[in-house]
Amino acid sequence: MALIIFIDILGIGIAVWFLATRLKAKLSEVEERKAKRWKRDEFLAAEVASDEEE
């Protein structure tokens, strides 16, 4: 009985670890996309501002 409980707890621990690593990877990917989008938007805003000055 104790062995079954130990194996269940171990399995739940592995599942939580796996999901946490996948979540961290996804969050870092989303942050990277946001950074790229902000850089692109800043570039476009600067380009539009320079066009308005001319």
Secondary structure, DSSP 8 states (H G I E B T S, - for coil): -HHHHHHHHHHHHHHHHHHHHHHHHHHHHHHHHHHHHHHHHHHHHHHHHHHHH-
